[in-house]
Amino acid sequence: MAEIGLRERKKQRMYRDVSDIAIGLFLEKGFDQVSVAEVAAAAEISKPTLFRYFPAKEDLVLHRFADHETESARLVAERPEGRTPAGALRERFLSGLAGGDPVTGLCDVPEVLAFHRLLYGTPSLVARAYAYQERSEAALAAALGGGLDARLAAGQVIAVQRVLALDNWRRIVDGEPVAVIRPDAVAAAGRAFDRLTAACPELATPQPPACQPGPPAPDASESR
């Protein structure tokens, strides 16, 4: 078991290191001006090895989103008793706004802003990001019970989170301070999740209590 853990840690480190090297080159020279061969050379690996980890050049950038693909689904699946899916998702987004989580768009750290400029300023990256969003939707739909209604609800959740984050980022880029944006962002998130809750019954269903063990079965010998 320890050997498997070490192998997985090495794999994750490879993902992170190569992605960081690639993003550094893209920020310096531009996404379209850097070849995959140049990234592989800088990371001191072969192109075939790079493509084993990153099937497309865009994945070198979007790997940073991979850790968040199933976050909404996990929040819904692991929500405490009595909590609705919308409530769990709202709490997480509001917590992200309070903490300046880059996923919410409300983050003015220069490195994060540069990354978002690279992402939103590169059409192929924006297009590739939809694949990550589709996987997030699929995971969330499964956590909501599956079926068309669950997929519709999941699609709306992912879209709302994306639009809220993009609006926050654009306001920062336009020069507004985070302290000015945050109250509006919190209010907007509240309105958005209220609408989601009202529109999607799947998001308004509380987590049922955990199953309690029933009474022990009678001893067969006692009935003789």
N, C-alpha and C positions, 0 to 999 in steps of 0.2 A: 504493500500500500504506500509506503514511504517513497519507493522508487517511482510510482505513478505520479505522486504529488510533485516530485522534483522535475519529472519530465514535463508536466503541465506548467510549472513555474517557468521553466526554460522557454517553453513555447510562447507563453504570454509575454515574457521579456523580449523575445524576438519580435513579436508583433509591435510592441511599444517602441522598441529602439528603432526599427526600420521606419515605422510611421513618423516618429519624431524627426529622423534624418530627412525623410521626404518632405515633410511639411516645412522644415527649415529651408530647404532648397526652393520649394514652391514660393514661399514668402519672399525669398531673396530675388528670384529671377522671374517668377510668374509660372503658373501651372503649365501652360502650353509650351513654355520655353525649356522645360526640363523633361528629359526622356527617362523612360523606365531604366534603360541601361545606365544612365548617369546616377540614378538612385541606387541601383544595385552595386555599382562601383563604390559609391560613397559608403554604403553599408557593408562593403566587403563580402558580398554574397553573389551568387550567380543569378542571372535572370530567371532560369527555371525555378530556383529556390524561392526567389521573390514571388513568382506567380503561384507557387504552392500556397503561400500565405495570403497573397492579395490577388484575387482573380482578375481585377481590373485596376488600372492606374488610379482611378477615383477612390478606390477602397483604401489607398494609402492615407488619404485625408479622412475619409468617413469612418475609418476604424474607430475614431474617437467616439462615435455614436453607438458602436456595437454594445458597449456596456449598458446602454440605456434602452436597448431594443425591447427587453421584456420587463422593464421596470414597472410600467403601468399594470401589466398583467400580474406581476408579483404583488403589487400593492393591493389589488382587488382580491387575489386569492388568499392573501395572508391578513386581510383586515380583521380587526377584533369583532367579537360578538356585538351585534346591534349597529354596527357601522355599515353604511351603504357604500357601494362602489364610488358614487359621486363624492361622498364625504371623504373617503380615503384619498381620492385623486386630488380633491380640492385642498386638503390639508397638506399634501406633499408639495403642490405647486406654490401655495402661500408660504410654506417653509422655505422653498427655494428662492422666492422673492426676498424674504427677510435675510437670507444668507448670501445673496448675490450669486446663486448658482447659474453658471453659464447657460444651462439648459433653458432657463426662463427668459434669457435675453437681457436680464437686468444685471449686467456685469460690465464694469468699465475698466477692467484690467487690460492694459495695452496688448498683451499677448493674445487675450481672448478676442478683443476687437479685431486684431489683425487676422486671426483665424476666421472669424465670421466674414470679414471683407473678402478673404480668399474664397470662402464657400459660396457666399451669395453673389460674388462677382464673376463666378466661373460657371457658365451654363451647363457644362457637362457634369459638374459636381452637384448642381441643383437637381438635374435630371436623375442622377444616380441616387440622390438622397431619398427619392420616392420609393426605391426598393427597400430601404431601411424602414421607412414609414409603413409600408405594406406589411412587413414582418411584425412590426409593433402592433398594427391593427389586428393581424391574425392571432397573435398571442393574447391580446386583450379580449378579442371576441371569444376565444376558447375559455378564458377565465370567467367570462360573463355567461357561459352556458352553451355557446355555439348557436348555429342557426342564423338565418337572415337578419332577424331583429337584433341579435347580438352583434353581428358584423356592422349593421347600420349604426348602432350605438358606439361601437369601437371606432368607426371611421370618424364620427363626429367628435369624439374625445381627442383623438390624435390631431384632427384639424384645428380644434380650438386651442390646444396647447401650442401648436405651431404658429398660429396667427397671433396669439398673445405674445409669444417670445419674439416674433419678428417685429411686432409693433414696438416693443420695449427697446430692441436693438436699434431700430431706425431712429427713435427719439434720442438715444445716446449719440449716435453718429451725427445727428443734427445739432449736437452741442448742449443738450439739456442735461443737467446734473442728475445723477441717480436719486439723490434725496428728493428732488422735485418730481421725478417720474414715479417713484415707488408708491405713494398714496393712490395715484391714478391706476397703476398696475394692479394693486390689491383690489381696488373697487371693480376694475374691469374683469378680473379673474372671478370675483364673487358673482357678478352678473352672469358671466358665461356659464359657470357651473350651476347656477340657479336655473338657467334655461335648459341646460343639459338634463338636469334632474326632472324638470317639468315635461320635457319632450320624450324622454326615454325611460320607460318603466324599469328596464334592466339595470339602470344606474341608481334606482331608488329603492332597491330591495335590500333590507338589512341582512347582515350575516346571521344565519340562524345559530342558536346555541349549539355547542358541541354535543354530540350524542352521549347520553348518560347510560351507563351499563344497567341492564334490567336486573330484576331479582334473580338470585341463583335458582337453577332448576332443582326441583325436589329430588331428593335421593330416592332412586328406584327401590332401594331396600326398605324404605319407610312405608311404601304402599303395600308391602306384602303382609 
